[in-house]
Amino acid sequence: MSTQDTYRTDLADFLGINADRISLYWKGRVGLYAVLKAMGLGPGDEVILPAFTCVVVPNAILYTGATPVYVDINPNSLCCDVQSIEKAITPKTKAILIQNMLGLSYEVHEIGSLAKARGIYTIEDCTHGFGGKYQGQVNGLMSDAAFFSSQWNKPFSTGIGGMLVINHRALKEPLQKINATLVAPSFKDRVVLSALIWARTYLLKGYTYWTLLRWYRWMSNKGWVVGSSSSEELVGTTMPEGYVKGMSLVQCRKGIKSLKSLQKAMLLRKNNALKVHDWLVEHHKMCVPQPLMEDHAFLKYPVLVKDREAFIEKAEKARLPLGDWFISPLHPVKSSLVPWGLNINQYPHARYISQHIVNLPLEGDLSRLMNFLELYQNEIL
């Protein structure tokens, strides 16, 4: 069995499905693009998605020629609810993205039932949700298709990378034709990614986190290293050269290794999330609603703060690796969102959350983090 087949089989075993339903890609967003093409989307079609996501998601839609239609989020779940989605449906709607946010899925069955009744495809955005469940069912298996990410800081990592799961039989054949056109990662791609994986494994520590993060983002924006997003993806809506790319053996080997420790990592994150949650409740802060806790896989724990820049600056001085997902309704774009067809004034919840959210790390010992929260509790909403 090849390395890619072994990795695909390991993923399938973890999800409880057949391996032939899984396609592997250089990045998860390529899986979204591929399935949209397999669904036959193009000019004149619409795709409903949250107005609080990563810019690469509407990019994948725009690359097909289709139009993204944004829906505001529920401020409690950070996901869209079925009522808001229903209002956005038009005769042009061909697909609905059901987003998992930081490990939390929300109203998946309700949205799926609505879409099925209207003859609309559903796609789970599980870039944060691999390994989690919603009402006892595995994330990614409750819709027509689902795409996942295994980039840095995701449930498990292949450096960069992602995959697609197909649940609708009619999509299998057209997807195979699209996969046959995938570009292979170049020698440079593989070497640079291997070096980054090594650096992250051996050099990225608490005291080096912020310095290396700034360096990595600057280098990736320049196109000098393999980044989560290329500079082209952050400034416009033209598909970058070599976008439709398959997964390398470097990523597969890293994925095989990472999956072996995923269950242990998920349990640690869940236990740590409960500690943070209890502290937030005790101090009367905003937190994940209790009814959503049981199925929440918790990639990170989201909290809202009065002044995010000041709060993150304090965390940097304390050498705590806080996350900044999402710093804008279309992360990480801070400039005008007009090229992506999004007017932030029409989505007040997404705008507010994107101005105040930080996410707390849930790996390892939380002693320093909890002390930090105690020290700056008045800055937390």
Helices and strands as residue ranges (DSSP letters): H 3-15, G 19-21, E 22-25, H 28-38, E 46-50, E 53-54, H 56-63, E 67-71, H 82-88, E 93-99, H 108-118, E 121-126, E 133-134, E 137-138, E 145-149, E 162-166, G 169-171, H 172-179, H 187-202, H 209-222, H 231-235, H 249-260, H 262-282, G 290-292, E 301-304, H 308-317, E 330-331, G 338-340, G 344-346, H 348-356, E 357-360, H 367-375, G 377-379
